[in-house]
Amino acid sequence: MHDIMTVQEVAEYLRVSERTIYDWAAKSQIPCGKLGTTWRFKRSEIEQWIDLRLKKTSSDSGDISIANALCPEQVLLFEAAKKKDALERVIEIISTNPAVTDKQALADGIFRREQLMSTGIGLGVGVPHVRLDSVKRLVMAVGVSGSGIPDYDSLDGRPVRVIFMIAAGKEQHAEHIKTLALISRKIKDEKLRRSLLDAKDEMTVYNLLAGRN
C-alpha cells in the first residue's frame, strides 16, 4: 500500500469533497506537501492527524452512545479466516437494520474504504465505516472473531478480533466522527477488550458495550 496519497484519495478516505481538501491544504489545516503545483499527502501523517482529531472529539461525545446505534440482533460471534469473509458477515447483519436501504451500496463503500486504507486501528480492533445517502441514520454492527483475522492489515500487525462496523447518513459527519471517537476511547480499556473476547454469546457482547456508556 503506497504511502503518498493524492487529493482525490484523501477526500474519499475522509468522506469530504476534494474542494474541502484543497482548502484545508491551502490553510495548512491538514499535513501535506506540494510538488510543483500538486498537493501530496503522506498516509502515515494523515493517520496521525485523524487520531489527534478523534482524541479532541472524544471529550465531546454529546448524546452519542453505542446503545443508540447498536441492537442485539446486530452482534455476531463468528469464525472467518479472511478479512473479506469477515466483512461480508458483518455487512450481512448490519444490512438487516431498516436504516440501511441499499446493502450493495454499503458493501461497495466498505470495501472501497478498505482498499484505500485498512481500518485495522490496532489492539485487535477493526472499525470499517462509511457515510452514504442510502443510510437513514447512524447504525452499528459488531462482530467478534474467535480465532482472529490475520490478513486485516492492522496498523500494529495484530490479527483483528473485534469489528465495529459503522454506517451513517451522508450528512451525519459530526455523529460519525463522535462515534469513532467513542469507540476509540472504549477499546483502550483492556478489561473490556478481554471481556468481549471471552463472551459466550451475542447478548453478553451487547450488554458489555451498551451498558458501559
BAKOL-956573 format. One line per field, with one value per residue (C-alpha): residue number from 1; residue in three letters; x, y, z. Coordinates in Angstrom, 2 decimals. Example, Ala and Ser with C-alpha at 12.3 -4.5 7.8 and 13.67 -1.06 7.14 Angstrom:
<pts>
mipa 1	2
mimar ALA	SER
xx 12.30	13.67
yy -4.50	-1.06
zz 7.80	7.14
</pts>
This chain:
<pts>
mipa 1	2	3	4	5	6	7	8	9	10	11	12	13	14	15	16	17	18	19	20	21	22	23	24	25	26	27	28	29	30	31	32	33	34	35	36	37	38	39	40	41	42	43	44	45	46	47	48	49	50	51	52	53	54	55	56	57	58	59	60	61	62	63	64	65	66	67	68	69	70	71	72	73	74	75	76	77	78	79	80	81	82	83	84	85	86	87	88	89	90	91	92	93	94	95	96	97	98	99	100	101	102	103	104	105	106	107	108	109	110	111	112	113	114	115	116	117	118	119	120	121	122	123	124	125	126	127	128	129	130	131	132	133	134	135	136	137	138	139	140	141	142	143	144	145	146	147	148	149	150	151	152	153	154	155	156	157	158	159	160	161	162	163	164	165	166	167	168	169	170	171	172	173	174	175	176	177	178	179	180	181	182	183	184	185	186	187	188	189	190	191	192	193	194	195	196	197	198	199	200	201	202	203	204	205	206	207	208	209	210	211	212	213
mimar MET	HIS	ASP	ILE	MET	THR	VAL	GLN	GLU	VAL	ALA	GLU	TYR	LEU	ARG	VAL	SER	GLU	ARG	THR	ILE	TYR	ASP	TRP	ALA	ALA	LYS	SER	GLN	ILE	PRO	CYS	GLY	LYS	LEU	GLY	THR	THR	TRP	ARG	PHE	LYS	ARG	SER	GLU	ILE	GLU	GLN	TRP	ILE	ASP	LEU	ARG	LEU	LYS	LYS	THR	SER	SER	ASP	SER	GLY	ASP	ILE	SER	ILE	ALA	ASN	ALA	LEU	CYS	PRO	GLU	GLN	VAL	LEU	LEU	PHE	GLU	ALA	ALA	LYS	LYS	LYS	ASP	ALA	LEU	GLU	ARG	VAL	ILE	GLU	ILE	ILE	SER	THR	ASN	PRO	ALA	VAL	THR	ASP	LYS	GLN	ALA	LEU	ALA	ASP	GLY	ILE	PHE	ARG	ARG	GLU	GLN	LEU	MET	SER	THR	GLY	ILE	GLY	LEU	GLY	VAL	GLY	VAL	PRO	HIS	VAL	ARG	LEU	ASP	SER	VAL	LYS	ARG	LEU	VAL	MET	ALA	VAL	GLY	VAL	SER	GLY	SER	GLY	ILE	PRO	ASP	TYR	ASP	SER	LEU	ASP	GLY	ARG	PRO	VAL	ARG	VAL	ILE	PHE	MET	ILE	ALA	ALA	GLY	LYS	GLU	GLN	HIS	ALA	GLU	HIS	ILE	LYS	THR	LEU	ALA	LEU	ILE	SER	ARG	LYS	ILE	LYS	ASP	GLU	LYS	LEU	ARG	ARG	SER	LEU	LEU	ASP	ALA	LYS	ASP	GLU	MET	THR	VAL	TYR	ASN	LEU	LEU	ALA	GLY	ARG	ASN
xx 0.00	1.64	2.41	1.79	-1.84	-3.49	-6.19	-8.78	-7.63	-7.62	-11.05	-12.50	-10.83	-12.18	-15.54	-15.36	-15.16	-11.89	-12.58	-12.51	-9.13	-7.74	-8.99	-7.50	-4.18	-4.02	-4.72	-2.25	-5.07	-4.01	-0.48	0.61	3.33	3.44	5.24	5.17	1.50	0.25	-0.65	0.59	-0.13	1.74	-0.55	1.21	0.79	-2.89	-3.41	-1.76	-3.82	-7.04	-6.04	-5.47	-8.85	-10.57	-8.89	-10.07	-13.58	-13.75	-14.17	-17.28	-19.29	-22.60	-25.57	-23.71	-23.92	-23.39	-26.81	-28.44	-26.65	-26.43	-29.08	-28.57	-29.52	-26.53	-23.96	-22.26	-19.83	-18.18	-15.17	-13.57	-10.02	-10.07	-10.83	-13.18	-15.28	-15.36	-16.52	-19.19	-20.55	-20.79	-22.23	-24.94	-26.10	-25.87	-27.91	-30.85	-31.37	-34.14	-31.89	-29.70	-31.72	-29.10	-26.98	-24.89	-24.03	-22.97	-20.78	-19.22	-18.48	-16.95	-14.64	-13.68	-12.70	-10.56	-8.76	-7.86	-6.61	-7.13	-9.45	-7.46	-6.60	-4.64	-5.31	-7.08	-9.83	-11.13	-13.53	-14.86	-17.10	-18.97	-21.33	-23.92	-27.09	-28.77	-28.29	-31.07	-29.47	-26.26	-26.21	-23.57	-22.84	-20.23	-18.52	-16.28	-13.95	-12.94	-9.56	-8.81	-8.36	-4.63	-4.87	-6.71	-3.53	-3.82	-1.57	0.14	0.20	-2.00	-4.96	-8.31	-10.62	-13.39	-15.01	-17.09	-18.88	-20.47	-22.86	-24.03	-26.01	-24.13	-24.82	-24.06	-20.42	-20.42	-22.23	-19.90	-16.74	-18.09	-18.97	-15.48	-14.08	-16.32	-15.16	-11.54	-11.91	-13.66	-11.20	-8.35	-9.95	-8.04	-10.56	-13.38	-11.41	-10.76	-14.40	-15.56	-13.25	-14.38	-18.09	-20.01	-23.00	-24.08	-26.20	-23.17	-21.26	-24.18	-24.52	-20.80	-20.87	-24.30	-24.17	-20.84	-21.74
yy 0.00	3.26	5.96	9.01	9.98	12.33	14.90	12.51	9.64	11.77	13.18	9.70	8.43	11.31	11.31	15.01	16.89	17.46	21.20	20.81	19.06	21.82	24.44	22.61	22.20	25.87	26.90	24.33	22.66	19.19	17.75	18.00	18.99	20.46	19.01	21.77	22.72	19.37	18.66	15.36	13.75	11.12	8.32	7.99	11.71	11.62	8.70	10.66	13.75	11.72	10.18	13.63	14.85	11.81	12.41	16.03	14.95	12.15	14.62	16.00	12.90	14.63	12.25	9.73	6.25	2.72	1.77	4.23	2.74	-0.95	-3.58	-7.20	-8.51	-6.68	-8.50	-11.61	-14.20	-15.80	-17.51	-16.23	-16.77	-13.95	-10.25	-10.31	-13.09	-11.35	-8.04	-9.77	-11.47	-8.16	-6.38	-9.04	-8.32	-4.52	-4.58	-6.12	-2.73	-0.75	2.32	0.61	0.78	-0.40	-3.35	-3.35	0.33	-0.34	-3.28	-1.28	1.60	-0.64	-2.46	0.73	2.25	-0.79	-0.60	2.99	2.32	-0.54	0.20	-2.08	0.50	-1.79	-3.66	-6.36	-3.99	-3.04	-0.13	-0.21	2.80	4.65	7.57	7.06	8.67	5.26	5.12	6.92	7.15	6.04	2.33	-0.12	-3.84	-5.69	-8.94	-10.86	-13.39	-16.41	-17.03	-13.63	-12.35	-12.28	-10.61	-7.48	-5.40	-3.61	-0.72	-2.83	-6.01	-7.93	-10.08	-8.36	-9.99	-7.38	-5.49	-2.36	-1.52	1.94	3.13	6.74	9.06	11.25	14.39	12.79	13.85	15.00	11.90	9.73	11.29	11.28	7.59	6.78	8.72	6.89	3.51	4.65	5.55	2.32	-0.06	1.36	-0.40	-3.69	-5.25	-4.51	-6.00	-9.19	-9.43	-9.08	-11.90	-14.10	-13.56	-16.78	-15.23	-12.11	-10.72	-10.61	-8.60	-6.22	-5.69	-5.08	-2.36	-0.80	-0.84	0.98	4.34
zz 0.00	-1.16	1.41	-0.80	-1.33	-3.81	-3.08	-4.50	-2.27	0.87	0.04	-0.44	2.73	4.84	3.03	2.19	-1.10	-2.95	-2.64	1.14	0.98	-1.24	1.24	4.23	2.42	1.40	5.02	6.44	8.34	7.21	6.89	3.27	0.86	-2.61	-5.61	-8.20	-8.29	-6.95	-3.34	-1.90	1.47	3.46	4.57	7.94	8.65	7.70	10.10	12.93	12.07	12.21	15.52	17.02	15.76	17.26	20.62	20.61	19.72	22.30	25.15	23.45	22.58	23.37	23.31	21.15	22.65	21.43	22.77	20.34	17.32	18.19	18.85	19.98	16.53	15.05	17.16	15.82	17.19	14.20	12.65	9.44	8.27	5.70	6.01	3.01	4.53	7.92	6.46	4.41	7.53	9.41	6.35	6.29	9.84	9.69	6.48	8.34	10.00	8.24	8.26	5.65	2.44	-0.07	1.02	-2.17	-1.82	1.76	0.74	-2.09	0.28	2.94	0.53	-1.33	2.01	2.87	-0.48	0.26	3.79	6.23	9.15	11.44	14.09	16.40	19.66	17.67	16.52	13.08	12.52	8.94	8.38	5.63	5.13	2.41	1.08	1.37	5.16	7.02	10.47	12.12	12.91	14.05	13.96	15.99	15.08	17.47	15.87	17.87	16.27	14.76	11.19	10.36	6.93	8.14	7.67	11.01	11.96	14.63	12.56	15.01	13.86	14.27	16.79	17.09	14.22	14.85	11.59	11.39	8.69	8.79	6.57	4.13	6.19	9.57	9.64	13.27	14.57	12.52	13.96	17.51	17.25	16.00	18.94	21.39	20.09	20.11	23.77	24.73	23.10	25.14	28.12	28.24	30.61	28.16	25.26	27.21	28.25	24.64	23.56	26.44	25.73	25.06	23.31	21.42	24.25	26.53	23.92	23.53	27.28	27.67	25.03	25.51	29.28	29.65	28.08
</pts>
